[in-house]
C-alpha cells in the first residue's frame, strides 16, 4: 500500500508537471503570453507611429503659420473701392475715413492684379498719386514717383490745360488696361483704397 501510494504520488507528481493535459494548458498559457506580448508590441508601435505622425503634423502646421506670418509682413493689405464717384480730394478723405488711404501701387504685378479683380467703371478710379511742387508724388508715403515705377498710358501725362495734377488708373480699359492718366483733380471718379490687412479680396461701400 505504501508502494502504491508512492507510485500514486509519483504519478501525481508526473501528472502535475509532465501530464498531457497540463502540457496542453502550459502550451496555451505560453501561446497566450506570446499573443499578449505581440499585441503589446503592436500597440506600442502604433502609439509610437502615432506620436511621430502627430509631431510631423505639428511641424508642418508650424511651418505653414510661419510662412503666413512672412507673407503678412510682405504684403498685408486689402483693396477697396467706393461705389459713388468723387473728386480726388474727397476720394482721399473717403479712403482715410473708411480704410487707410488711396492705393499706393508697388509694382507691375500689383497693377495686373488690380486690373483683374476691380470691376470696370466708365470714368475709372483715382489712385494715391498727385503732383506736389510740380513732381508726381505718392501721397501716402510722400515718396516721389520713380521712372522704374511709372505706368503711364501712351502720350501721358500730358497736363492738358495745365490743370491735370491727379492720376487715374484705367481699370479694364480695352486699349490701355491698368495704365495711368493725369486728370483734373475736380473730376469725379471712384476712389481706389487700401487697408492694412492680410486678405486681398476687394469690397465696396
Order of alpha helices (4+ residues) and beta strands (2+ residues): alpha-alpha-beta-alpha-beta-alpha-beta-beta-beta-beta-beta-beta-beta
